Amino acid sequence: MSRWSDQFSKHQIHTTIKNAFEALDFDPEGLDSEVEAEWRRLRKIFNLIKNILDETDPEFYPENLLNNLSNHLQQQVVAQISNYGANGNVGHLRNANDQLTSQIPTIYQIAGLTQPQKTRETITDLESAYDEFCNALEKTKTEFETVIDGNNSEIADLEVRSAALSSSITELQSTTDGQMSLWQTEFTDAQSTRAQEHSDAQSNRAQEHSEEQATRAKEHSDAQIQRGKEYDEALREFKTTAENDRTETTASHNKAFKDTFDQYAANVSTKTKDINDKHASILEIHGLVTNDGVAGGYKRGADDEKRAAFWWSVVSMVCYLLILVWVVSKGKLGFGISNGSGIDWPVVATTISVTAVAFVAAQFAGKQSRIHRMNEQRMRWFSFEIAAIDPFLSSLEPEDQQELKKQLSERLFGQDRVVEDKPTKVKGIDAETFKSLSEPIIEAVKSVRS
């Protein structure tokens, strides 16, 4: 191995390439796609540089270019890759690729001086054979001179043989010169052929690289167009699905509201019919005509309160339905938030105002329905109690009947029956009302029995 080969094998560029591969020794799978792209390009370029160094003639290489390339790679590229390994910032990989891009002209300039691996091996074998031949020739010459120096006493006796040997050496030299000249000619022709083949290979590689770059650019453009189409299709499908879901939800809510309202109306109708049936049964059992007289008046008042409570509840439910329809329609048209100019305050104020008015009306109607429902319950209970007095009194003695009527008249009539402004939270008849109605009857019965 020559001193130039030793210098090339010990050059710092090999250490720099080794450090780069060690810094890139991590698996980018599972990381960001940008990290994987940056990592792949760095590995590809460093593999290219390593292949170029493998095909470079160790006795004929651009030392200054290799020095500059090694220094730049170690300071600007390998350092950035090491920084990424320390903190995981993908910006270091981008900087490393940018710094490596600036050295591409130098890399291709060095690549222009490379030779194919097979050609370089052939030249190396020829150089080794020539060196061995020269060494053997020099060794033979040295041994011959040693023999001559050691046998000076025999020179005289060997002049004839010396002349013959000189002639043989001259002939051998002539033959050697001829062989060397022939070898030189063949080597020159082979070198010219290899140079032409290398130039053609470089041109072919450059053309293939240009075609590959154009193909990749077209594939990338087609992929971007396809992704755009897929995104538009997915967006349209999402909008259609959302519109269908909103329509189905609105229809489901309207159907549920209608079913609930129909069930409520059917329940009211069933209970009304049941009350009327039971009332008719009471009239039939006791032979009472409560539609006339005091009890009948309370019953008619209770019926009026019942109708009023029903219609007020209908008004309340209609208001809630209007609020639902209003909110759904505004949800489709937008709540006053425009795409470019911000919030449309007049539209927002109108939406809130209409919703608030409908909500207040629904609350008011619900309160009125509750008040009328409580009045209905009180009047109906009172009518039942008045209607039940005569059947009860008919089972008593005349003196007990007169005494009981006197006590009941004092306790039942002339009382404050006005409904309070704020209705109680207890559903049905509250405890005070029930007590005020039932206590006189209980005390009167106790006094009669005593």
Buried (B, 14 or more C-beta within 10 A) or exposed (E): EEEBBEEBEEBEBBEBBEBBBEBBEEEBEEEEEEBBBBBEBBBEBBEBBBEBBEBBBBBEBBEEBBEEBBEBBBEBBBBBBBBBEEEEEBEBBBBBBEBBEEBEEBBEEBBEBBBEEEBBEBBBEEEEEEEEEEEEEEEEEEEEEEEEEEEEEEEEEEEEEBEEEEEEEEEEEEEEEEEEEEEEEEEEEBEEEBEEEBEEEBEEEEEEEEEEEEEEEEEEEEEEEEEEEEEEEEEEEEEEEEEEEEEEEBEEEBEEBEEEBEEEEEEBEEEEEEBEEEBEEBBEEBEBEBEEBBBBBBBBBBBBBBEBBBBBBBBBBBBBBBBBEBBBEBEEEEEBEEEEEEEBEEBBEEBEEBBEEBBEBBEBBBBBBBBBBBBBBBBBBBBBBBBBBEEBBEEBEEEBBEBBBEBBEEBBEEEEEEEEEEBBEEEEBBEEBEEBBEEBBEEBBEEBEE
